[in-house]
Amino acid sequence: MMRCKIVITLSLCMLLAASLQTAEGATEAWWGFTPKSGGPGTVIHAKGGHWSIGEPVVAIYLVLPLATNQDGEVTKFQPLGDPLATAQLNASDGFDVTAVIPCTMPDGSPITTSNLGLVLMGERTYALHGAHGRFRPFTFIPARLPGSGKTAASDMLLWAIYAGMVFLVGISTRWKGSQTQL
């Protein structure tokens, strides 16, 4: 009789352990953000949970996709500068953070491509943490001047040329004016 109780007790313990492992495995890391598109200055809200990654901080990067696999998933990308935001993981390994989409590339040139994305990495290790941190598409909408249909990048160049010409004409006029008074 005692042997039967031990077998039943061990069997129940094994079932309980198996059910706990299943419950833990069913909770996978996740993250997402809104909105999925926008222009310079767009405020995005990112949220995630169940990030048992071995480090306390995650970082969100704006990236340029470089390569895709046969399923169209981005497999290689280039981060565009420093992280847009970092977030301290909370007690339940989750995060909730806002970030702002920049208007320029790290070199100061305007962002002109619409095909960008966001990636979640560990702040220190830059690890993607498997498929959970993978590329998420973000459609960048370059700024446009009202009614012109031109992007801010082309208009910034035209404005710089115009400002340079005005400056040169002003200096030229002053220089000629100072010569006639001598």
C-alpha positions, 0 to 999 in steps of 0.5 A, a space after each residue: 500500500 505504501 509503495 502505491 502511495 509513493 508511485 502515485 505521489 511521484 506521478 503527480 509531482 511529474 505531471 505538475 512539473 510538466 504542466 508548469 514547464 508548458 505554462 512557462 514555455 507558452 509565454 514567449 517574448 513579444 514586442 511591437 509598436 505604433 504607428 507603423 508609418 510616419 515622417 520626421 518627428 513621428 512619435 512611436 510607442 513601443 511595448 514588449 513583454 517576457 524578455 528574459 534576455 540576461 541584461 536589464 535594458 533593451 534598445 530600439 534602433 531605426 534600421 535600413 534593410 539590406 537583404 531578405 530571404 526567399 520568404 521576404 523576411 529581412 535577414 540583414 540590416 544596417 542600424 542608422 545611428 544610435 538607438 531611438 530609445 532604450 528601456 529598462 525591463 520591469 519586474 515582469 521582463 516587459 518594457 513600455 517606451 516612446 521614441 521619435 523618428 529622426 529626419 536625418 541620417 547619421 551623416 546629417 543628410 535627409 532620410 529619403 527612403 521609405 523602406 525602413 524598420 525597427 529592431 529590438 536589441 540588447 543594449 550591451 550585447 546588440 543581440 537580437 534575441 532570436 526571432 523575437 527582436 527581428 526586423 519590424 517594418 516602418 514606412 518612412 514618409 519624407 516631409 513635403 512642402 505644402 502644395 508642392 509635392 516635392 520632398 523636404 530633401 530637394 527643397 532643402 537643397 534649393 533653399 541652400 542654393 537660394 540662401 547662398 546666392 542671396 548671401 553672395 549678391 549681398 556681399 558683392 553689393 556691399 563690396 562694390 558700394 565700398 569701392 565707389 566711396 573711396 
